[in-house]
């Protein structure tokens, strides 16, 4: 039973680290871009959009659809970067813990 107690202690330590990481990821900022940097989206690593910057050259009525597509691409780029950062930090905490396929931390 000593091994089980040790495993429970390790699980509690990991949970504490994960909670701390979640708070940290809420503060980490990532920037996504599209259109060669003409549209930039800034978000937290948790996916909360913080700001959006659009180059003045894109404000032409006949290019409205292009601008909308670029905004979506920039936001998705920021989201992808945030997810990648989150996974990297989670892997560092879990110490390479081999989870069954499809399982992600935190549960």
Residue pairs with C-beta under 8 A, 6 or more apart in sequence:
14 93
14 94
14 97
17 93
18 90
18 93
18 105
18 106
21 89
21 90
21 93
22 46
22 106
24 89
25 44
25 45
25 46
25 82
25 85
25 86
25 89
26 44
26 45
26 46
26 48
27 44
28 44
28 45
28 82
28 85
29 42
29 43
29 44
29 45
29 50
30 42
30 43
30 44
30 45
30 78
30 81
30 82
30 85
31 40
31 41
31 42
31 43
31 78
31 81
32 40
32 41
32 42
32 43
32 73
32 74
32 75
32 76
32 77
32 78
32 79
32 80
32 81
33 39
33 40
33 41
33 74
33 77
34 70
34 71
34 73
34 74
34 77
35 55
35 58
35 70
35 73
35 74
37 55
38 54
38 55
38 57
38 58
38 70
39 52
39 53
39 54
39 55
39 58
39 67
39 70
39 71
39 73
39 74
40 52
40 53
40 74
41 49
41 51
41 52
41 53
41 71
41 74
41 75
41 77
41 78
42 49
42 50
42 51
42 52
42 53
42 78
43 49
43 50
43 75
43 78
43 79
43 82
44 50
44 82
45 81
45 82
45 83
45 85
45 86
46 82
46 86
47 79
47 82
47 83
49 75
49 78
52 71
52 74
52 75
54 67
54 70
54 71
58 66
58 67
58 70
59 67
90 104
90 105
90 106
93 105
94 105
97 105
99 105
